Amino acid sequence: MMRILLIILLAVLSLLQWRLWFGEGSKEHMAELERRIAEQEALNTKLIARNQSLLNEILDLKTGNDAIEERARSELGLIRPDETFYILEESATSSIGEIDASRENANPISQQSLEQ
């Protein structure tokens, strides 16, 4: 009788230990859930910041003309009638520097003839 009771108790203990280590609610399962919660919280933080930015932009568009003017200038390339629009290209500014450098390295013979 004692032997049967001992076997039953060992079986119950084994079953409980198996659930603790390998079943739902195990330490590994809880660690996975905590990792997923941390990932979701990070994503939520980014989305909250994006939503706040969009809300600020909506309020700015509703209340002020500055945001509308900025968008019209940047996205549509619009200018006022009394303004002059200049485009500075990167290649144009670098070629000016190259011209100045080539003048400094000019042929000394031609510079001497110009001086005389």
Secondary structure, DSSP 8 states (H G I E B T S, - for coil): -HHHHHHHHHHHHHHHHHHHHHSTT-HHHHHHHHHHHHHHHHHHHHHHHHHHHHHHHHHHHHH-SHHHHHHHHHHH----TT-------HHHHHHHHHHHHHHHT--HHHHHHHH-
